[in-house]
């Protein structure tokens, strides 16, 4: 049913929860799993070191390291493969949609911050953008009601945000 599953990841508690759900689904259906993250395009390392091109979460932890932790969990659960994809773009939703159109999958998964209508108007919403325009079914994962996100890393430092066109 779901041979290829894609999950959007930005380092936030909501996207971490979405990754956990994606691993569960991929394990149950023996699906290949892709974790995609979007960061702004860069021309060159500003300090002369390649590390400055790697996206980090707000605590300074490399998203590559976090994704490797998810890979270990996925492997332990029997997920056949987990591939990270680092996408570049100034706007998150168009970058994710382009990837989904060029690399078909059977299910896309994203976290939701639970923004109010007015917050979405000013900030945009990745989950709403994917639900509206993705070429595949989209599962939106919310944190359980009444539970605040775990303290810790937020979205990727220097990461792109969705803006209204």
Backbone as CSV, one residue per row, in Angstrom:
resi,resn,N_x,N_y,N_z,CA_x,CA_y,CA_z,C_x,C_y,C_z
1,UNK,0.814,-1.192,0.000,0.000,0.000,0.000,0.864,1.266,0.000
2,UNK,1.770,1.383,0.962,2.671,2.545,1.033,4.096,2.048,0.830
3,UNK,4.523,1.969,-0.428,5.875,1.488,-0.705,6.926,2.555,-0.428
4,UNK,6.562,3.822,-0.666,7.490,4.941,-0.474,6.809,6.004,0.368
5,UNK,7.406,6.298,1.523,6.859,7.287,2.457,7.862,8.430,2.584
6,UNK,7.349,9.650,2.553,8.170,10.855,2.697,7.701,11.604,3.939
7,UNK,8.630,12.101,4.746,8.274,12.916,5.909,9.088,14.208,5.881
8,UNK,8.394,15.335,6.091,9.047,16.640,6.157,9.592,16.837,7.567
9,UNK,10.813,17.342,7.662,11.482,17.454,8.962,12.231,18.768,9.066
10,UNK,12.003,19.498,10.186,12.740,20.748,10.402,13.407,20.814,11.770
11,UNK,13.378,19.736,12.513,14.008,19.716,13.832,13.063,20.074,14.962
12,UNK,11.850,20.543,14.651,10.886,20.919,15.694,10.303,19.674,16.364
13,UNK,9.697,19.875,17.524,9.049,18.764,18.232,7.961,18.137,17.371
14,UNK,7.240,18.978,16.633,6.163,18.469,15.782,6.710,17.616,14.642
15,UNK,7.808,18.040,14.053,8.373,17.247,12.959,9.047,15.985,13.482
16,UNK,9.559,16.031,14.688,10.117,14.812,15.297,9.010,13.788,15.527
17,UNK,7.858,14.268,15.997,6.704,13.379,16.186,6.266,12.801,14.843
18,UNK,6.261,13.629,13.789,5.906,13.152,12.455,6.877,12.061,12.000
19,UNK,8.169,12.206,12.310,9.160,11.182,11.959,8.891,9.881,12.702
20,UNK,8.510,9.992,13.974,8.184,8.785,14.749,7.004,8.044,14.117
21,UNK,5.971,8.796,13.722,4.801,8.197,13.080,5.207,7.598,11.730
22,UNK,6.042,8.300,10.980,6.501,7.794,9.681,7.260,6.477,9.843
23,UNK,8.081,6.382,10.865,8.815,5.136,11.124,7.835,4.016,11.441
24,UNK,6.820,4.300,12.242,5.809,3.300,12.578,5.089,2.800,11.320
25,UNK,4.679,3.712,10.455,3.985,3.341,9.216,4.921,2.564,8.295
26,UNK,6.147,3.057,8.127,7.114,2.381,7.257,7.421,0.971,7.769
27,UNK,7.473,0.805,9.084,7.726,-0.520,9.650,6.549,-1.459,9.374
28,UNK,5.336,-0.975,9.566,4.145,-1.820,9.352,3.977,-2.230,7.895
29,UNK,4.303,-1.325,6.959,4.092,-1.607,5.541,5.388,-1.968,4.811
30,UNK,6.491,-2.091,5.536,7.805,-2.384,4.949,8.119,-1.398,3.825
31,UNK,7.941,-0.126,4.148,8.101,0.962,3.182,9.502,1.555,3.235
32,UNK,9.957,2.037,2.086,11.164,2.863,2.054,10.766,4.228,2.602
33,UNK,11.610,4.807,3.434,11.302,6.075,4.092,12.321,7.132,3.684
34,UNK,11.813,8.313,3.332,12.674,9.453,3.020,12.341,10.569,4.000
35,UNK,13.369,11.124,4.633,13.199,12.283,5.506,13.764,13.483,4.760
36,UNK,12.901,14.471,4.508,13.320,15.649,3.759,13.337,16.895,4.611
37,UNK,14.384,17.670,4.480,14.495,18.939,5.184,14.874,20.018,4.176
38,UNK,14.378,21.224,4.416,14.607,22.338,3.501,15.420,23.407,4.216
39,UNK,16.432,23.912,3.539,17.191,25.038,4.083,17.506,26.004,2.963
40,UNK,17.784,27.262,3.301,18.019,28.281,2.266,19.225,27.932,1.410
41,UNK,19.186,28.320,0.139,20.342,28.068,-0.722,21.559,28.848,-0.219
42,UNK,22.710,28.225,-0.294,23.947,28.895,0.095,24.933,28.783,-1.053
43,UNK,25.741,29.799,-1.209,26.717,29.795,-2.301,27.996,29.086,-1.888
44,UNK,28.467,29.385,-0.690,29.709,28.787,-0.216,29.754,28.888,1.305
45,UNK,30.633,28.110,1.879,30.793,28.141,3.327,31.341,29.514,3.718
46,UNK,30.631,30.208,4.606,31.023,31.572,4.959,32.320,31.628,5.762
47,UNK,32.615,30.569,6.497,33.821,30.588,7.316,34.927,29.707,6.728
48,UNK,34.716,29.230,5.499,35.720,28.382,4.871,35.632,26.927,5.270
49,UNK,34.662,26.555,6.087,34.504,25.173,6.526,33.216,24.593,5.960
50,UNK,33.297,23.357,5.512,32.129,22.689,4.956,31.003,22.572,5.977
51,UNK,31.339,22.476,7.265,30.325,22.307,8.292,29.304,23.440,8.313
52,UNK,29.694,24.629,7.858,28.764,25.753,7.899,27.653,25.616,6.864
53,UNK,27.781,24.646,5.957,26.726,24.399,4.980,25.680,23.413,5.492
54,UNK,25.951,22.756,6.616,25.047,21.746,7.165,23.998,22.422,8.040
55,UNK,22.697,22.116,7.815,21.667,22.730,8.657,21.703,22.190,10.081
56,UNK,21.398,23.065,11.039,21.375,22.713,12.451,20.026,23.072,13.037
57,UNK,19.645,22.392,14.125,18.435,22.802,14.840,18.817,23.915,15.816
58,UNK,17.844,24.430,16.541,18.104,25.588,17.398,19.042,25.292,18.564
59,UNK,19.251,24.018,18.889,20.170,23.692,19.971,21.596,23.506,19.457
60,UNK,21.769,23.630,18.143,23.096,23.483,17.567,23.421,22.071,17.130
61,UNK,22.443,21.171,17.173,22.663,19.790,16.771,22.414,19.659,15.270
62,UNK,23.326,19.040,14.576,23.204,18.864,13.143,21.971,18.025,12.813
63,UNK,21.185,18.496,11.838,20.024,17.706,11.411,20.467,16.365,10.853
64,UNK,21.668,16.286,10.298,22.201,15.006,9.818,22.351,14.016,10.965
65,UNK,22.813,14.496,12.100,22.972,13.632,13.275,21.609,13.168,13.771
66,UNK,20.646,14.083,13.817,19.295,13.729,14.260,18.690,12.695,13.316
67,UNK,18.870,12.890,12.020,18.333,11.940,11.041,19.009,10.580,11.189
68,UNK,20.302,10.566,11.499,20.991,9.293,11.753,20.391,8.581,12.962
69,UNK,19.966,9.339,13.969,19.300,8.734,15.129,17.978,8.102,14.703
70,UNK,17.233,8.790,13.817,15.994,8.210,13.292,16.292,6.964,12.457
71,UNK,17.388,6.976,11.713,17.766,5.806,10.911,17.973,4.592,11.811
72,UNK,18.640,4.786,12.935,18.865,3.677,13.872,17.540,3.138,14.401
73,UNK,16.611,4.039,14.759,15.290,3.609,15.220,14.556,2.846,14.127
74,UNK,14.623,3.374,12.903,13.923,2.748,11.779,14.491,1.361,11.491
75,UNK,15.802,1.242,11.497,16.444,-0.049,11.249,16.037,-1.056,12.319
76,UNK,16.020,-0.614,13.563,15.614,-1.499,14.662,14.166,-1.955,14.513
77,UNK,13.319,-1.136,13.904,11.906,-1.476,13.694,11.684,-2.275,12.415
78,UNK,12.732,-2.474,11.607,12.609,-3.266,10.389,12.289,-2.476,9.132
79,UNK,12.460,-1.153,9.183,12.241,-0.337,7.984,13.365,-0.667,6.998
80,UNK,13.004,-1.028,5.740,14.027,-1.472,4.794,15.066,-0.422,4.419
81,UNK,14.671,0.853,4.349,15.653,1.891,4.029,15.154,3.241,4.517
82,UNK,16.102,4.094,4.875,15.795,5.467,5.251,16.815,6.356,4.552
83,UNK,16.310,7.252,3.729,17.173,8.142,2.954,16.901,9.590,3.347
84,UNK,17.933,10.325,3.756,17.741,11.758,3.999,17.861,12.535,2.694
85,UNK,17.062,13.582,2.572,17.123,14.462,1.407,17.203,15.888,1.929
86,UNK,18.281,16.588,1.589,18.457,17.974,1.993,18.119,18.856,0.797
87,UNK,16.963,19.489,0.875,16.464,20.325,-0.217,16.845,21.777,0.046
88,UNK,17.043,22.525,-1.022,17.343,23.944,-0.879,16.203,24.768,-1.444
89,UNK,15.857,25.837,-0.728,14.813,26.721,-1.208,14.547,27.826,-0.214
90,UNK,14.098,28.955,-0.718,13.756,30.062,0.160,12.414,29.840,0.844
91,UNK,11.523,29.090,0.189,10.211,28.773,0.748,10.084,27.266,0.884
92,UNK,9.638,26.829,2.044,9.582,25.406,2.360,8.599,24.652,1.473
93,UNK,7.361,25.121,1.394,6.325,24.368,0.683,6.680,24.148,-0.792
94,UNK,7.061,25.187,-1.549,7.415,24.927,-2.947,8.568,23.931,-3.095
95,UNK,9.550,23.983,-2.208,10.676,23.040,-2.276,10.201,21.608,-2.025
96,UNK,9.339,21.430,-1.020,8.814,20.096,-0.727,7.941,19.592,-1.874
97,UNK,7.081,20.462,-2.396,6.193,20.053,-3.493,6.988,19.677,-4.739
98,UNK,8.020,20.432,-5.039,8.855,20.094,-6.195,9.475,18.711,-6.024
99,UNK,9.977,18.435,-4.823,10.558,17.115,-4.563,9.505,16.017,-4.721
100,UNK,8.315,16.232,-4.167,7.258,15.221,-4.252,6.807,14.995,-5.695
101,UNK,6.828,16.020,-6.504,6.448,15.866,-7.915,7.535,15.129,-8.708
102,UNK,8.792,15.365,-8.360,9.909,14.752,-9.090,10.282,13.377,-8.563
103,UNK,9.927,13.092,-7.336,10.242,11.810,-6.712,8.956,11.277,-6.091
104,UNK,8.134,10.622,-6.889,6.818,10.202,-6.398,6.906,9.329,-5.143
105,UNK,5.939,9.528,-4.268,5.821,8.679,-3.088,4.342,8.352,-2.902
106,UNK,4.078,7.412,-2.032,2.706,6.965,-1.797,2.046,7.699,-0.638
107,UNK,2.849,8.318,0.210,2.324,9.036,1.369,3.343,10.077,1.808
108,UNK,2.870,11.293,2.054,3.716,12.343,2.633,3.205,12.608,4.036
109,UNK,4.118,12.825,4.968,3.766,13.055,6.366,4.414,14.350,6.814
110,UNK,3.659,15.149,7.550,4.188,16.406,8.085,3.635,16.633,9.475
111,UNK,4.358,17.363,10.280,3.868,17.757,11.598,3.046,19.026,11.479
112,UNK,2.294,19.311,12.524,1.484,20.528,12.559,1.699,21.225,13.882
113,UNK,1.937,22.521,13.807,2.113,23.311,15.022,0.775,23.735,15.602
114,UNK,-0.318,23.516,14.872,-1.640,23.892,15.365,-1.849,25.392,15.378
115,UNK,-1.408,26.068,14.326,-1.561,27.520,14.244,-3.033,27.894,14.123
116,UNK,-3.385,29.017,14.700,-4.737,29.536,14.543,-4.896,30.091,13.127
117,UNK,-6.118,30.387,12.737,-6.381,30.916,11.404,-5.591,32.204,11.156
118,UNK,-5.559,33.104,12.139,-4.831,34.371,11.946,-3.323,34.135,11.889
119,UNK,-2.808,33.185,12.661,-1.378,32.882,12.597,-1.012,32.324,11.224
120,UNK,-1.867,31.452,10.672,-1.604,30.894,9.350,-1.611,31.979,8.281
121,UNK,-2.486,32.977,8.462,-2.579,34.069,7.502,-1.253,34.813,7.390
122,UNK,-0.609,35.057,8.534,0.645,35.814,8.537,1.885,34.932,8.377
123,UNK,1.845,33.736,8.924,3.014,32.877,8.923,3.003,31.822,7.829
124,UNK,1.826,31.492,7.320,1.724,30.402,6.372,1.669,29.086,7.115
125,UNK,1.470,28.010,6.405,1.397,26.706,7.032,1.923,25.657,6.064
126,UNK,2.974,24.988,6.471,3.542,23.934,5.640,2.532,22.809,5.470
127,UNK,1.889,22.395,6.554,0.941,21.288,6.454,-0.217,21.644,5.533
128,UNK,-0.756,22.852,5.626,-1.855,23.267,4.747,-1.392,23.322,3.292
129,UNK,-0.187,23.801,3.051,0.347,23.859,1.695,0.510,22.481,1.082
130,UNK,0.977,21.514,1.888,1.137,20.155,1.380,-0.213,19.492,1.147
131,UNK,-1.137,19.659,2.098,-2.462,19.061,1.946,-3.136,19.584,0.686
132,UNK,-2.991,20.871,0.428,-3.652,21.482,-0.712,-3.063,21.126,-2.064
133,UNK,-1.740,20.884,-2.130,-1.103,20.774,-3.440,-0.237,19.540,-3.676
134,UNK,-0.067,18.680,-2.705,0.790,17.505,-2.894,0.161,16.529,-3.881
135,UNK,0.997,15.846,-4.661,0.492,14.884,-5.635,0.196,13.500,-5.036
136,UNK,0.158,13.428,-3.712,-0.092,12.156,-3.034,-0.878,12.441,-1.755
137,UNK,-1.395,11.401,-1.097,-2.058,11.629,0.188,-1.078,12.227,1.202
138,UNK,-1.600,13.063,2.102,-0.778,13.705,3.124,-1.377,13.405,4.492
139,UNK,-0.541,12.942,5.406,-0.935,12.715,6.789,-0.351,13.840,7.631
140,UNK,-1.211,14.559,8.352,-0.766,15.643,9.222,-0.775,15.115,10.649
141,UNK,0.383,15.159,11.297,0.541,14.642,12.652,0.558,15.812,13.620
142,UNK,-0.346,15.770,14.578,-0.392,16.802,15.618,0.090,16.195,16.929
143,UNK,0.672,17.042,17.758,0.993,16.597,19.110,-0.322,16.410,19.845
144,UNK,-0.394,15.465,20.780,-1.636,15.252,21.519,-2.108,16.532,22.199
145,UNK,-3.431,16.768,22.186,-4.010,17.963,22.816,-3.616,18.036,24.281
146,UNK,-3.349,19.259,24.720,-3.003,19.455,26.118,-1.551,19.171,26.438
147,UNK,-0.809,18.675,25.468,0.608,18.402,25.700,1.434,19.406,24.926
148,UNK,2.189,20.169,25.640,3.080,21.133,24.990,4.233,20.363,24.364
149,UNK,4.834,20.905,23.309,6.008,20.267,22.738,7.086,20.122,23.800
150,UNK,7.853,19.046,23.715,8.965,18.849,24.637,9.934,20.003,24.506
151,UNK,10.497,20.407,25.624,11.500,21.465,25.581,12.678,20.960,24.775
152,UNK,13.292,21.841,24.071,14.444,21.427,23.289,14.447,22.104,21.948
153,UNK,15.068,21.446,20.989,15.288,22.075,19.703,14.001,22.467,19.005
154,UNK,14.046,23.617,18.383,12.946,24.073,17.550,13.307,23.851,16.097
155,UNK,12.723,24.604,15.204,13.019,24.431,13.789,14.488,24.714,13.487
156,UNK,14.907,24.239,12.356,16.296,24.385,11.941,16.733,25.848,11.983
157,UNK,17.906,26.080,12.580,18.463,27.419,12.632,18.810,27.855,11.221
158,UNK,18.369,29.039,10.869,18.655,29.534,9.533,17.793,28.869,8.486
159,UNK,16.815,28.059,8.907,15.971,27.339,7.963,14.992,28.260,7.270
160,UNK,14.460,27.770,6.185,13.498,28.541,5.419,12.138,28.487,6.091
161,UNK,11.341,29.480,5.867,9.978,29.491,6.359,9.042,29.706,5.194
162,UNK,7.813,29.316,5.386,6.843,29.490,4.306,6.337,30.912,4.331
163,UNK,6.298,31.508,3.196,5.741,32.835,3.072,4.595,32.784,2.082
164,UNK,3.630,33.657,2.278,2.507,33.718,1.355,2.964,34.348,0.056
165,UNK,2.552,33.783,-1.092,2.948,34.368,-2.378,2.285,35.715,-2.597
